[in-house]
Amino acid sequence: MSPETLAIARDAALVLLVLEAIPIIALLVFAAYYVSKGLGEFHPKASSGLRTARMTVQDASNTAKQAVVTGRQPIIRLASTAEGVRAGLVRYLRRR
């Protein structure tokens, strides 16, 4: 085959590919249009549900933080008391 024949075959293949791509792109644009139109109608309904879910998650987060703080306080008191006793003993033993 000559280079000219290959160039013509290449050009014809590109034209066929473009002709195939046009309806596919048109379908994608059509689908994207109707999806965005549907989401526009769905958004007001969803935002109230999302707001409720966000508030519920925030309440759960606050409750968990409070539980952690409440559970941690006795451990901190014990650790600080033990550290104070240790520091006192070290100081007492150094003076001897």
C-alpha positions as CSV (number, residue, x, y, z in Angstrom):
1,M,0.0,0.0,0.0
2,S,1.2,3.4,-0.8
3,P,1.4,6.2,1.8
4,E,-1.3,8.1,0.0
5,T,-3.7,5.2,0.3
6,L,-2.9,4.8,4.0
7,A,-3.5,8.6,4.6
8,I,-6.9,8.4,2.9
9,A,-7.9,5.3,5.0
10,R,-6.8,7.1,8.1
11,D,-8.8,10.2,7.2
12,A,-11.9,8.1,6.4
13,A,-11.5,6.2,9.8
14,L,-11.3,9.6,11.6
15,V,-14.5,10.8,9.9
16,L,-16.3,7.6,10.9
17,L,-15.1,8.0,14.5
18,V,-16.4,11.6,14.6
19,L,-19.7,10.5,13.1
20,E,-20.0,7.9,15.8
21,A,-19.0,10.3,18.6
22,I,-21.7,12.9,17.7
23,P,-24.7,10.9,18.8
24,I,-22.9,9.6,21.9
25,I,-22.0,13.2,23.0
26,A,-25.6,14.3,22.2
27,L,-26.9,11.5,24.5
28,L,-24.5,12.5,27.3
29,V,-25.5,16.2,27.0
30,F,-29.2,15.2,27.0
31,A,-28.7,13.0,30.1
32,A,-26.7,15.7,31.9
33,Y,-29.4,18.3,31.2
34,Y,-32.2,16.2,32.7
35,V,-30.1,15.1,35.6
36,S,-29.3,18.7,36.5
37,K,-33.0,19.6,36.1
38,G,-34.0,16.8,38.3
39,L,-31.4,17.7,41.0
40,G,-32.7,21.2,40.9
41,E,-36.2,20.0,42.0
42,F,-34.6,17.5,44.5
43,H,-32.4,20.1,46.2
44,P,-35.0,21.9,48.4
45,K,-36.3,18.5,49.7
46,A,-32.9,17.2,50.4
47,S,-31.5,20.2,52.1
48,S,-33.9,20.0,55.0
49,G,-33.1,16.3,55.5
50,L,-29.4,17.1,55.3
51,R,-29.8,19.9,57.9
52,T,-31.5,17.4,60.3
53,A,-28.8,14.8,59.7
54,R,-26.1,17.4,60.3
55,M,-27.7,18.5,63.6
56,T,-28.0,14.9,64.7
57,V,-24.4,14.2,64.0
58,Q,-23.4,17.4,65.8
59,D,-25.4,16.3,68.9
60,A,-23.8,12.9,68.8
61,S,-20.4,14.5,68.6
62,N,-21.0,16.8,71.5
63,T,-22.3,13.9,73.6
64,A,-19.2,11.8,72.7
65,K,-16.9,14.7,73.6
66,Q,-18.6,15.2,76.9
67,A,-18.3,11.5,77.7
68,V,-14.6,11.5,76.9
69,V,-14.1,14.6,79.2
70,T,-16.1,13.0,82.0
71,G,-14.3,9.7,81.7
72,R,-10.9,11.3,81.5
73,Q,-11.2,13.5,84.6
74,P,-10.7,10.7,87.2
75,I,-7.7,9.3,85.3
76,I,-6.1,12.8,85.2
77,R,-6.7,13.2,88.9
78,L,-5.1,9.9,89.7
79,A,-2.1,10.5,87.4
80,S,-1.6,14.0,88.9
81,T,-1.9,12.7,92.4
82,A,0.6,9.9,91.7
83,E,3.0,12.4,90.1
84,G,2.6,14.7,93.1
85,V,3.3,11.9,95.6
86,R,6.3,10.8,93.5
87,A,7.7,14.4,93.3
88,G,7.2,14.8,97.1
89,L,9.0,11.5,97.8
90,V,11.9,12.5,95.5
91,R,12.3,15.8,97.2
92,Y,12.0,14.3,100.7
93,L,14.6,11.6,99.9
94,R,17.0,14.2,98.5
95,R,16.9,16.2,101.7
96,R,17.8,13.2,103.8
